[in-house]
Amino acid sequence: MIAMTAEERDIFLRDYFARLERWRELDLVLAEDMNGPGGPEMDDLQQQLAQMRDSYAQRLPSWPLARCPFSGQVLQQSIDIYGLDGLWWNYDAPVRPWEDLPATYLALDGAVSLGQPIAPAPFLCKPGAGVPGVLPRLLNTAGIKAVISTVPI
């Protein structure tokens, strides 16, 4: 599947967040009146949102993030580079594809230096510190090496 462009992503997110907001409105109505309208529409919206999340995950661009210091294999990772308002960045329920990771891969940690206004999103986003950190517990383990790279978001 072809990766989405920044413009396609923005259109997708507007549509997704509008449908999500409508689902939340119906959920509130249903919470107040269990016999109220919204059940079938909610079910339909829930199915649409699930399909949209799957499509988003499949169409995320994949980026070469780093080269393994042991094997030399390049780590390709899908990531939403177009902004922190994308579903990939949702702290509580990130939408990310299953990645086929090298056998030598242990962990990914990140830092985001915020340099411009951030687009609002209807979810919690915790992109990390402003600078890369050191994880002594991991680096003190025999056979572990760290690789630092950058990707503009």
GIDABEL-V584107 format. One line per field, one symbol per residue. ss: DSSP state (h for helix, s for strand, l for the rest). phi: phi as a letter, one per 40 degrees, with the letter a starting at -180 (. if undefined). A space follows every 50 residues. Layout:
BEGIN
ss: ???
phi: ???
END
This chain:
BEGIN
ss: lllllhhhhhhhhhhhhhhhhhhhhhhhhhhhllllllhhhhhhhhhhhh hhhhhhhhhllssssssllllllsssssllllllllhhhlllllllllll llllllllllslllllllllllllllllsllllllhhhhlllllllllll lll
phi: .ccccdcccccdccccccccccccccccccccacccchdccccccccccc cccccdccbccbbccabcccbgccccbcaccciccccdccccacbbccbc cccccbabbaabccbadbccbcacbbchccbcbbbddccccdgcbbbbab bcb
END
